[in-house]
Amino acid sequence: MKILFVVDDYSGGAGNIVQLLSTEYAKENEVSVLLTNHTCEKRYPCEGVRFYELDADSKPNGGLRVFAYQVRWIREKVNLEKPDVIISFLTINNLFVCLGHLFKKIPIIACERVNPLGRKEKFPWNFFRHLAYTRAQILTVQFESFSEMYDGKYKEKCRVTPNYIAPPPAIKDLSKKGSKTRFVSCGRLNDSKQFELLLEMFYRIHKENPDTELRIYGKGPYEDLLKKKISDLGLEDSAFLMGYANGTYPVLLESDVYLMSSKNEGFPNALSEAMAVGLPCVAFRCNDGIDILADYGRRCVVADLNDTAAFEKACLMFASDEALCKEYGERAKEVTSVYSMENVKKTWDDSIREAVERCNKK
């Protein structure tokens, strides 16, 4: 089978999972990947996969002109590759792919990579999205509750395809803790990650337990705001913005506890990787799927969204109780077997098969 993946770039959760999936499928299929906004390099070798990279700097200015340019570029590559199925990741790419192939008989799987519940787009994007998702044979979401997106309009064609969580290159040795408890968090420095709130919580944590520090990895529009927040709270010696991390595992292995303060996530990749290396983790319940990943509190402490008191309490417990850290860290590692490539690929195999069958019935 000829499979064509479409994603924006190598970076981010979608880029990571496309690299891993495409490599797996390339073992027995002909696989190519289109990058619609190429800015960085691969994280994985991706043996046997053919890549087409549309550099971000090569695109014209202007929203609709960019849209038309990218749709045309994708169509050219689809005509060149002649795939048996297209698997598109991220909402904007789903629009490019579906609207660019409205009247072509080719199976399309459109993958939502965030929590789509409650999203209310304005005209004309709401119209374009519904037109695109009507065109797609299958829509994939990362947790079952997400299939209720857009008031359940597409539930009949929604399929759950969770992320593959790869076994890490090493496991954290929680017995080798330093004199300070190092909390860590990773993500784009934007509103949805709530790092400003995380700093406020850490201020109170650090006040109660001075043998703690916080490191935040990532880049984004909130960088200056967060620098000012650190200064205003007097945390210059204990809270640090570390910049972009090219690969999270080295960062996680030198940390003690992972924190996720997000108010909106799909399937949280950094949290998943932290659990895979055996770090105790604390997260906000930003969607119902977090409980599934955390096995309802067994593998990760989950606090109600913005329940800062519960979040801080868990952080302080981990900072002072080595046995508790080891207990949670040991259970956290279960995610690599639950979300193994074998298990995850079965869900993708079923979705591809169904997309092809649906297309052929038309």
PyMOL commands that set and color helices and strands:
alter all, ss='L'
color gray80, all
select helices_A, chain A and resi 12-25+56-58+63-81+91-100+125-135+144-152+155-157+191-193+195-208+223-232+249-253+269-276+289-293+308-320+322-332+335-338+341-361
alter helices_A, ss='H'
color red, helices_A
select strands_A, chain A and resi 2-7+30-38+49-55+85-89+108-111+138-141+158-160+181-186+212-217+239-243+257-260+281-285+301-304
alter strands_A, ss='S'
color yellow, strands_A
deselect
rebuild
show_as cartoon
